[in-house]
Amino acid sequence: MTPEIEAYHEALSESDQAICALLAETIASELPEAEGKVWHGHPVWFIEGNPIVGYSRQKAGLRLMFWSGADFGEEGLDVRGEKFKDASVFYARVEDIDQEALRRWLQRSREVQWDYKNLVKRKGRLERLK
């Protein structure tokens, strides 16, 4: 884990730190090729420069977001973005995390990707990768 991600975790409550630690550990084990960094103020993992998964503290809880999650065909990722292909889930406690579903979603995040890396260059138009 990078020092900036560690610093992000340290600024959170104990319960949020536990959630983030489990998420970061699982992301690292399931997506070892992904590069994690703090991007727009919260931890995000990228594959070949394309944002894949990240989390942030919001009023509703700790939000785990998959940039291409709306097309995973998976239950549980039910908070959908309006403009792009993102989908999220919120956690209030570490016990809320379904590890099996999380691993499955992380595998799907490798298989189903929209090209967010070139979104600006394409003037807001998304194209599917792979």
N, C-alpha and C positions, 0 to 999 in steps of 0.2 A: 504494500500500500504506500502511496506517495505521502510525503510530509504534508502536502496541502489537503489531502483527503483526511489524514489523521487530525489535522487542525480543525477541519469541518466537524468531525465527530466530537472532538473535545469541547466544542462550543454548545453541544446539545445536552438535553437532560439525560440522566442515567438510562431511562427506559428507551429513549430514542437512540442513544449510543449502542444499546444492546441490539436493537433492530438493525441499525446501520452496520454493525460489526458482522452480523449474520449475513446480511445482504452482500456486503463487500467480499466476505470469505467465499460465499457461494458463487458470486459472479467470477471471481478469480479462478475458482476451480473448474467451473463449467466453460468459461471463455478465456483460456490462458493466453490466447493470441491478442486479446483486447487490451488497449492502452487506457488506463484510468487517469483522470485528471479532474480538477475543479474547473468547470466551464459554466459561465453565466452564474457563478455563485454556488454551485452545488456539484457533487461528484457525478461524472458521466464517463462511460466506457465507450471506446471507439474501436471499430475494426476498419483498418485501412483508411482512417480519417473520417469515417462515417459514424455519427452518433448512434449507439445501439440501445443502451439502457442507462438509466440514472435514477437518483432519488433526491428528494428535497423535503424539508419540513414545511408543512402548510397548515392552515387552521384545522382542516379535517383530519390531520394526522401526518404520518410519514408517507409520502407518495412515491411509489415505485413506478417509473414510466418506461415503456418500451416505445421507441420512436416509430416502429413499424407494426406495433402490436395489434392494431385494428384488423390486420389481415392474417393473424395467427390462427384464426378459427378455434380459439380457446375460450372456455368459460373462465370467469373470475377476473378477467381484464375488462371490466365493464364501464370504466370511466373513459369515454372516448373523447378525443379532441374534435373540434368542430371544423378546423381548417385543413389539418393534415391527417396522417395515418397512425397517430399515436393512440395508445391505450394504457390505462393505469389501474392500479389498485392502491388502496390506502390501508396502512397498518397503525393500530393504536398500541399494540403490545407485541413483543417478540413471539408470544404464543399464537398470534394470529397468522403467522407465516406458514403456509402450506409448502413445506420443502419439496415435495414431489412436484407440485404444480410449478413452483419457482424454477426447478431444474428443467422441466419441460419447456417453460416459456423461454428460458435462456437458450435452449437448443433451437427453438423456433426462431429466435432473434438472429441466429447465424444463418438460417435457411431463408428467411423472409426479410428482405431489406429493401427499403426505398432509399433513393439517393439524395439524402439530405445534404451531403457534402457539397454538391453542386447546385443547390437550390437557388442561391443568389444569381449564379451564372445563367441559370435557366429561367430567370425572372419569375420565381415562385412556382414553377411547374415541376412536380415530382415525377421521376421515372423509376420503375422497378428495376432492381439489380438482380442478377442471377437468373 
